[in-house]
């Protein structure tokens, strides 16, 4: 499915909603897929969400143990954790993705 995706956290810290709305215009569309696979590090089945940027499929973001929190009016939030490598060790961070499926984000309410 073709969506625009915004990460709602940076290294596990929540991004303020105002910044999320401002970042929408710079978000690139990509392909979202959800699959179940065996993870070598966790030694168990995991549900993964993969977001692939552009046609080449070169840049991929992955969300582990993904759950759909809500879906409404062409928007959805997926929640799980992302994995990054620091100092030769893996570090897992809480992460949520706000995805827009063929829709523009709603206008921000005044006063926020």
C-alpha positions in Angstrom: 0.0 0.0 0.0 1.3 3.5 -0.9 1.4 5.8 2.2 3.2 8.8 3.6 4.8 7.9 7.0 5.9 10.1 9.9 7.8 8.7 12.8 6.2 9.8 16.0 9.3 9.3 18.2 13.0 10.0 17.8 15.2 7.5 19.7 12.2 6.6 21.9 11.3 10.2 22.7 7.9 11.6 21.6 8.0 14.2 18.8 5.6 17.1 19.7 2.4 17.1 17.6 3.2 20.5 16.2 6.5 19.2 14.7 4.7 16.2 13.3 2.3 18.4 11.4 5.2 20.6 10.1 7.1 17.6 9.0 4.3 16.2 6.8 5.3 18.2 3.7 8.8 16.8 3.8 7.6 13.2 4.2 8.2 11.1 1.1 5.6 8.5 -0.1 6.6 4.9 0.1 5.3 1.3 0.2 4.1 -0.2 3.5 3.9 -3.9 4.0 3.2 -6.0 7.2 4.6 -9.5 7.4 5.3 -12.2 9.9 8.7 -13.7 10.0 11.2 -15.4 12.3 13.7 -13.0 13.9 17.2 -14.3 14.4 18.0 -12.1 17.4 14.7 -12.6 19.2 14.5 -16.3 18.3 10.7 -16.1 17.7 8.1 -15.1 15.3 7.6 -11.3 14.9 5.2 -9.2 13.0 7.2 -6.6 11.0 6.0 -3.4 9.3 8.4 -2.4 6.5 8.3 1.0 4.9 10.2 1.3 1.6 11.0 4.7 0.2 10.8 5.4 -3.5 11.0 3.0 -6.5 14.4 1.6 -5.8 13.6 0.0 -2.5 17.0 1.1 -1.3 15.8 2.8 2.0 13.8 0.7 4.4 12.5 1.4 7.9 11.4 -1.5 10.0 9.0 -1.6 12.9 9.1 -4.8 15.1 6.2 -6.4 16.9 3.9 -4.0 15.1 0.3 -3.4 16.2 -2.4 -1.4 14.6 -3.6 1.2 17.2 -6.3 2.8 15.1 -7.4 3.4 11.5 -9.8 6.2 10.5 -10.4 8.4 7.4 -7.3 7.1 5.5 -5.0 7.6 8.5 -3.5 4.9 10.9 -1.0 4.6 13.7 1.2 1.5 13.9 3.1 0.9 17.1 6.1 -1.3 18.0 9.8 -0.9 18.4 12.7 0.0 16.1 16.2 -1.3 16.3 19.4 0.7 15.8 23.0 -0.3 16.1 25.2 1.7 18.5 28.7 0.8 19.5 28.5 -2.6 17.9 25.3 -3.4 19.9 21.6 -3.3 19.0 19.4 -0.9 20.9 15.6 -1.1 20.7 13.4 2.0 21.0 9.6 2.4 21.3 8.3 3.8 18.0 4.9 4.7 16.4 4.3 5.5 12.8 1.5 7.9 11.6 0.6 6.8 8.1 -1.5 8.7 5.6 -3.2 6.5 2.9 -4.0 8.8 0.0 -5.1 11.7 2.1 -3.8 15.0 3.3 -3.4 15.6 7.1 -6.2 17.5 8.8 -5.6 21.2 9.5 -4.1 21.9 13.0 -6.6 23.4 15.4 -5.9 27.1 16.3 -4.0 27.8 19.4 -1.7 24.8 19.3 
